[in-house]
Amino acid sequence: GIIGTTALDFAFLKELNQWAKPGQAPFSIAHWMNDHSDSSWTYILVTEADLELTKPLLRMWFDVACMAVMQRDPDDPEARHAWLILDEVKTLGRLPSLPHVLDKGRKFKASVVLGFQAVSQLQSVYGRDDARSILQGVQNQFLFRMAEAESAEYASEILGEQEVEQASIGHSFGRNSEADRGSVNRALTRKRLVMPEEIRGLETLQAFMRLGRHPGVRVRFNVK
């Protein structure tokens, strides 16, 4: 029947506890997320060949982790800060808990790190409106080279604007040189701090960094 078939399909899950020590309870994501005495990290890795088969399981684990975080007491001083890091987030498909944990996670001492290559990747999975909500929920950003025009425009927009004083010089000629007049007019205008072309032209290991409400700055990473 259906139950028997499902049990066979998920039989592999029991292998996940093969590393548990004798007498030790099986590993639980929900318990680990809220164990204040455990400062370890948990990495969930998957090969490209196994990605399609494991997507539903990965999405479920992420939802379990998010729900565990949201069940915390926000006033608990002993609660450790939780980091949920998703690289190539588009490959996992739609994560129902992602917009919610981005919006409310800070209240429960949770931070989310997302890695993706283009804004269009998020839009293809979540739609334009939900993708914008997700991007607005990411307060600190490192913006590396983006070949896609829409992504470069997005990066330029969030890096902000600057106020620039522009001067225009006028000159009028009279009947003689003594009647000539000159004037200088000054006006304040706003322009992008970083143009999209600068984003698209970044070198390898260069990026623009934006932290909270602070203006964006160019940074370089030294990797040995």
Secondary structure, DSSP 4 states (H G I P E B T S, - for coil): -HHHHHHHHTGGGGGGGTTPPTTPPPP-HHHHHT-TT----------GGGHHHHHHHHHHHHHHHHHHHHTS-TT-TTPPPEEEEESSGGGG---TTHHHHHHHGGGGTEEEEE--S-HHHHHHHHHHHHHHHHHHT--EEEE----SHHHHHHHHHHT-EEEEEEEEEEEE--SSGGG-EEEEEEEEEEEESS-HHHHHTPPTTEEEEEETTSPPEEEE----
